Amino acid sequence: MFGTGHTTPRLGIDLAGGTSITLTAKSDDPAAVTKTNMDTAVAIIQKRVNGMGVSEAEVQTQGSNTIIVNIPNGGDKQQAIDQVGATAKLFFRPVLALAPTGVKAPAPSASPSAAASGSPSAKPSASASASAGASAGAPSPSASATKQGRALSDALKADPTSTPSAGASTAPAATPSAPAATPSTPTTPADISAALTQGTVPPELVKDFTALDCSVPAQRTDHQTTPEKNAVACSYDAEQNVWYKFALGPVAVNGQDISKAQAGFDTQRAGGWQVDLSFNDAGSKAFATTTGKLATQAAPANQFAIVLDGKVVSHPYVSQSITGGSAMISGSFTQDEAKGLANVLSYGALPLTFVQSDITTVSPQLGGDQLDAGLLAGAIGLALVVVYSLVYYRGLGLVSIAGLLVSAALTYAIMCLLGAAIGFALNLPAVCGAIVAIGITADSFIVYFERIRDEVREGAPLRPAVQRAWPRARRTILVSDFVSFLCAAVLYLVSVSKVQGFAFTLGLTTLLDIVVIFLFTKPLITLLARRKFFSDGHPWSGLDPKRLGAKPPLRSTRRRRPAATASASKEA
């Protein structure tokens, strides 16, 4: 311990203060929760935590499906809670249809412009679609600056104040436009719900799209099954205070193709923070190809949805093919929000979905109080054992005290080394395990002492008594420690989080008890048995034969026969 310079143990969150987050892996396919995926998730989460500027954070697996993230005081607690468990699966999907939600929506229409214009059209033009969308009062969520943001670039634009003519210039018309009616602009959710669904819902998504109600929190989950299939998703328009549902096509660009994500300040438009994205070669080609195709479509099929963990964070219009391998996500981000999103996207998506099963936050003051209380409890327990040993065993009590001190020194040194080597943190349950270990160690001493006393009671001298008592005591001590270690091992395997700290410390101190009793206590008593103070049974030695009620030693005697009887016997 002194050689390595690690002279203090690493303290857990509950003793030093900080935040502990327990993440549990969830997957529809149990075979996906593998050691490889868990190790990959740990590496990504560690990079995210380091990217937040948090020092001495701990990220480690427990069991087969649990990750513990310990963040000491000084870090941004809420930012850590939001980021460490986020799956961060980013997909770019083409928008097929969208509609307001919150109340019962009308059945999806294959030709939304027909109802708005009064003249049916199998494929509405960009002008007609934009005009119908604006007059029907179902604005795109990307048209409002929300905290979720909207993706913008020179060719990705969504102007909430655009007129029908502006909409026509955004995307070229695929067919001649139909004349559009101009109904009054709706202002209430009931009026908005009367607006037609924009776009055409694929047949396989009609049921899911119609049933989806994004105003219900339980339905705002990730509905994406596989990237190759169509999906539905939700988005929130803060200005209209309305949730929108989307029918989305297969993934066109995968977030794994993002080579760099960086937060920056938008000085060219309305101002505010944005996230600049750069793609690798594969992502750049896919992005240019997909935006080129979308630019030829009528609204809303010319929109590109940016989907993060199953939620649409932005869905800008596309006016032309975007080359150069870059894009940006912009909106009413704060600096911390933009940096947080860039940090999550920079290190890729987690291979598994995690839920936060437990979040514990401890202040430094409370942590210090708990540490003091744990040390006080340990000191009281040790003092009671010392008093009992001295009162009952007298001189032998000094041996038990020396053994306890040796065991405590070894336990402290090993905890310091384990903290530096494998990140073992001493938490409050671990302190409880160390306190329980005082009784386990004292119990081994008592077993050996009582075996020695049994031999002395039988009349054996001390030195032979020490040697005879050892095999019997050794067997009992090994069986007892084996049971304790087995309980600690089972508890460690079936428990999670802090309870494992108790089991680990209990198992460690049980093994140290065997080391101390074999390599310290037995040799020490053998040496003390040669001392006159103990070998003569001094009243204060704890081995006084009179005090123990020892039996007098048995001596073999032969009776002498009378001489006449003896000579008669010889003559016979």
N, C-alpha and C positions, 0 to 999 in steps of 0.2 A: 504493500500500500504506500509506504513512504518512498519506495524506490520509484514508483510511477508518478508520484506527486498528487495522486487522487486521494485526498485525506478526508473528504466529506462525501456522504452519500447523496445521490440525486433524489430530490424531493418531488413527490407527485403533486398534481394540481390541488388536491384537497389540503395539502400542507403548505405549499409554497404560494398558492393562489393562481388563478388562471381559469381557462375554459377547457373542458373535456367534452368531445363530441364522439358519440358512438354511432357508427354507420353499419347497417346490416344490408348485405347484398340480397337483392330480390330478382328473380328471373322465372319466366314461364317454363324455361327449360332447365331443370336442376343440373344437367350435365354441363351447363355453361359456367357454373360457379366452380371454377377450377383454381388450383394454386397459381397457375400461370396468369390467369386474368386478375386474381387478387393481388399478385405481386406487381402487375402492370398498373393497377388502380392505385396502389400505394405509391409507386414512383410518380404518377401524374399528380396525385394529391400533394405529395411532398414538394413538387415543383411549384404548384399553385400557392402553397403556404409560403415558400421561400420568395415567390414573386410578390407577395404582399409585404415583404420586408420584415417578416417575423423571424427572430433568431431563437435558436434552441427549441424549436417546435419538434414534437415527436409524432411520427406516423408509423403505426405498426399494426400487424394483423393479430387477431386473437381468435383462435378456433379456425374453422374452415370458411366462415362467411361473415366475419366481423372485422372492422377496421376501427382502431381507436386513434383519434387525433387530439393531442394535448398541446394547447397553445398557452404559454405562460403569460403573465400580466405584461401589459405594454403593447400588445397587438390589438387590432380592431376586431372586437368580438363578433359584432354583427356581420361584418364583411366575411370573416372566416366561416361563420355559420352558413351564409348564403352561398359561398363558393366551393367549400371543400367537398360537399356531397352532390353538387350539381353535375348531372351527367354530361352536359355541354355537347349534346349531339346536334350539330348544325347542318341543316340541309337547305338547298335551294330547289324549290319545287315550282313548276308553272301553276298558275291559278286557273282552275276550270270554272268555278262558280263561287259566289259568295252571297250571303243574305244576312240581314239583321236577325237577332234572336232575342229571347226573353219572354215572348208570348208566342202563341201558335202561329207559325208562318205558313203562307200558302204553299201549295204543292209546287215543286220546281217546274219551270217552264223551259221548253226547248228553244223558244224564241222570245226572249224578254222584250224585245223592241216592238213586237206585234201588239201587245197590250197597251204600250205607252203611245204608240204612233197611230193606231187605228187601222193600219194596213199591214197585213202579215208579210213577214220576210223570213226566209229560211236562214239567212246568214246576215245579221245586221252589220252595218258599217261602223267604223270607229266613231263617226260623228253621231249616228243615231244612238249608239250605245252610251256614249258620254252624255248626250242630251237627256236620254231617259234616266240615266243614273242621277244626274244633277237635279232634274225636275221632280223625280220621284222621292227625293230626300233620303236616299240611302247612300251617303258618301262613303268612300273607301276609308277604312281605318288609317291607312297610311297618309291620308290627307290631313290628319290632325297630328300635331306635334305632341306626342305622348312620351312618357318616360321610357317606354319600350323602344321608341325611335322608329325611323323610317329610312330605308336604304336610299341613298342619293348618289348620283354621279352625273357626268355630263349627259349621259343617255338614260339615266334612271331618275324620272321626275314625277312628282305628284303634287299638283298645285290645287289647294282647296278652293281657290277663287276662280278657277278656270271656267270659261264659258264654253258652250258647245263648239264654237269655232276653234277655241284653243284646244279642246279635246280632239278635234279633227286633225290638227297639226301634230299632235303627239304621236299618233299612230296612223299609218296610211290605211285607206279604206280597202277592204277586200272585195266588196261588191258595191254597186250604187246604193246610196243611202235612201232610206224610206222617210217620208215626212213624219216629223215627230210632233206629238201633242204636247201641250205645256200645262199640266195641272198645277195646282197650288203646291207650294213647298210645305211638307209636313213638319210639324214641330214637336209632336208628342210621340212616345213609344208606340201608342196604338196606331198613329198615322204611319210611323215608320214600318210597323209590321205589315201594313197593307201594301208596301212596295214589293214589286216583283223581284224574284231572285235573279241576280245578274249572272248570265252565263248558263251553260248547259251541264247538268249533273250527269256523270256517266251512269249507265244502268246499274252497275254493281255497287254504286255509292248512294243510290236514291234512298234506300231504307235508312242507312246510317246518317245521311245528311239531313233527312227530314226529322229523324228522332233526336238529333243533337240539339241540346239547349245549353248554350254556353253561359247563360246567366246562372246556372246551377253549378256551384263549385265542384261537386263530385264528378261532373262530366267534363271538366277542363283537364283531362288527363291526356297522356300521350297516346293517340290513336294510331300511330304509325306502326304497322306490323313489320313490313320489310321495305327497304328502299325502292325495290322494283315495282311495288304496287301503289295504286292510288290510295289516298288517305283523306281524312277530314281533320280539321284543326280549328282552334278558336283564336280570337284576337279582340282587344278592347279598344274602343274609341273613347278617349277621355273627354273630348269636347262634346260629343253627342251623348255621352254616358250610356253607350249601347255596346253590347257584346255582339260580335259578328262570327259567323261560322263559315268555313271555307271547304270547298271540294278541291283537292290538290292532285296534280298528276304525279307520276313517278319522280324520284330524285334525279335532277339534272346535274347538279354539282354537289359533291360531298364536302362537308366541312373538314374532313381529313386532308383535303387538298389545299388548305390554307397554310401557307408557309410562314406568315407573319401577321400578327394583329397588334395594332398600336393605337393608343388613345391620343387624340390631338384636338386642337381648338379650331373650329370652323370659322374662318375669317371672311369667306367669300359670300356667304349667304346671311341668314339672320343672326348668325353667331351661335355659340354654344359648343358643347363638347361632342365629338364624334369618334367612331372607331374605324380606322383605316385597315382594310384587308388586302393582303397580297397572296396570290395563288402560285402554286408551283406550275410546272409545264403542263401537267395533265389537267389541272384545274383551270388554267388559262384557256386552253383549247376548248374544254367543255363549256366554260362560261361564255366564250365568244360565239360558239356554235349555237348555244341555247338562246342567247339574247338576240342573235340574228333571226332565229325562227320566231321568237315571240314578237319581234318588231313588225312582222307581217300580219299579225293576228288582230282581230277586233277586240275591244274591251269587253269583258275583263280578261280575256285570254291572252292579252299582251302584258299581263302583270307577272312579276316574279316574286313568289313568297319566300321570305327568309324565315325558316322555322327552327327555333331553338328549343330543344327538349319538348317537342310536341306543340309549342305555341308559336303563332305567327307574330313575329316582332316587327315585321315590315313587309309591305307588298307593293313596291313601286311599279309604275308603268315603264315600259321599254319602248324607246323610239327608234333605236338603231342598234346594230351589233356593237358590243363593247369589247374592245381589244386592249391589250396592255397588261392583263392579268391583275387588275386591282378593282376594288369597289370600296364603298364606305357605308357604315351604318350611322345615321345621324338622327338627331332628335333633341328633346329637352333633357339631355343627360346632364347630371352633375359631373364634376371632375372625378370623384370617387367611383361613380357608377360606370363611367366610360373606362376608367382604368381597370375596374373589376371585370367588366365584360371582356376587355382585351386580354387580361391575364388568364381568364378561363379558356378563351378561344386559342391562345398561343400554344398551350400544351396539349391540345387535342381532347377528344371525348373519352370518358371512362368506358371501359369495356363492359361494365355491368351497371345496372340501376341500383342506387343505394337509397335507403330511407334512414332518416335520423331517428334512431330508437331511443337515444338519451342525450341530453345536453345538460351539463353541470357547470355552473360558474361559481367560483369561490374567490372572495376578496382576499388581498394579502393579510389584512388584519384577522379575518376569520381563520385563514390557513395557519397563521402564527399561533392563534389561540388553541387550535386543534392539535398542533405539534406540541405545545406546552402541556396540554392535557394528557396527551399520549405518553410523553416522557414522565410526567408526574405519576401516572398509573403504573408505568414500568418500575419507577423508583419505589413506589409503595409495595408492589408485589415482591420486588427483590429484597426490600427491608424485612418484610414479614418472613420470607424464607430464611434469611440470615438469622433473625431472632429465634425462629423455631429450631434451626440447626444448632445454635449455640446452647440453647436451653436443654434440648433433648439429647444431643450427641456430644456436647462439650468440646473436647479436643478434636474429635472427628469432625465436628462442625466446621473447623477451620479448613479441612480438606474440601468439604462441599462448597465453601465460600470461594476457595481458590479455583475450584473447577468451574463455578459459575462465572468468575471473572475471565478465565481463559475462554470459555464458550462465548461470552459477550464480546471479547476482543476479536475472536475469529469471525463471529457473525458480522460485526461492524466492518472489519477489513474486507470481507467478501462482498458485502453490499456496496462498499465504495468502488471496488474493482468491477463489479457487475454493472454498476451505473455507467462507468466509462466504457466498458467493453460492449455491452448489449443494450444499453439504455434503460436498465432496470431502475424504476422509480419507487422510492419508499413512500407508500401512501398510508393512510390511517389503518385500513385493514391489515397491512403488512406489519405495522407496529403492534396491532393486537396479536398477530401470529407470533411475534417475538416475545410478547409478554406470556403467552401460553407456553412458549418453549422453556421459560424459567421453571415451570412446574414439571415439564418432561425431563429436563436435566436433573432437577432435584430428586425426582422419582428414581432415576437410575442410581444415584448415590445411596438413597435409602435402601434399595434392594441389596446392594453390595454390603452396606454396613450391617444390615440385619442378618445376612448370611454369616458374616464374621462373628457377630454376637451369638448366633446360634451355636457355632463351633466352640466359642469360649464357654458358653453355658454347659456344654457337654464335657468340659474339663480340659480341652485342648489348649496348649500354649499358643500365644498370639501368632508367632511366625508360621507354625503349621496350620493354624486356623485361617490365616490369610490365604494360603495356597489352596486349602480344601474348599473354602467358600467361593473361590473365583469361578470354577466350572459351573456350579449351580447358579450363581448370580449372573454369569455371562449368558446362559441359556435364557433366563427370564428376561434380561435386558434386551436381547436381540429380538425375542418374540414381541415384546411390548413396543419396541421402536419400529418393527416391521408393520405392526398394525397401524401405528400412527402415520407412518410414511405412506401406507396403502390408502388410508383415508385422505391424506393430503393430495395424493396423485389423482384419485378419483374426483375429488372436489375441483382440482385444477382443470381436469379434462371436461367436466360437465358444466362448469360455471363460466361466466364471462365477466369482463370489465374488472372492477376493483376486488371482487371476491377472489379472483385468481391471485391477487397480491397476498391475501391471507394464506391461501393454500401453498403458494410458492415459499413463503417465509417459514411456514410450519414444516414443510418437507425439508427445507435447507437446514433448519436448526435440529431436526430429528437426525439427519445424517451427521451433523457436527457433534451431537450427543454421543454417538457411537465412537467417533474419533477421540473425543475428550475422555470417555470412560476407559478406552483401551490404551491410549497413548499417554494419558496424564494421570488419571485417578488411580488405576491399578499399580503402575510403577511407584507413584508417590506413597501409597499405603504400604507397599513392600519395603520401601526404605524406612518409613516411620516405624514399622514393626521391629526394626533393629535398635531403635532408641529405647533407652531404659524407661523413659516417661510412659511410653505406651506398652512395652513388653512386660513391665512389672505391674501393669494394671493400676496406674495412679488414679485416684478418685476423680480427677478432672480430665482424665484421658477419654472418658466415655466407654472404656473397656474394663472397668473395675469388676473382677469376678464376683466379689461379694455383692456389689450393687446389682449385678445381672442375675444373681442366684445360681452361680455355677456349682455343679456337682463336684465333690472331691474326686481326684483321679483314682481310677481303679488299679490296684496293684495285685499281681498274682502271687500267692503264698502256698508253700507246701508244708503240711503238718508232719512233725517228726514222730516216728513210731517208737515205742519202748524198745530198749536194747534186747530184752529176753525174747520179745516177739520177733525181732529182726533175726536173732541167731537161730530160732526155731524154724524160721522160714528158710534160712539158708540150708539147715540140715535136711529139711524136707526136700 
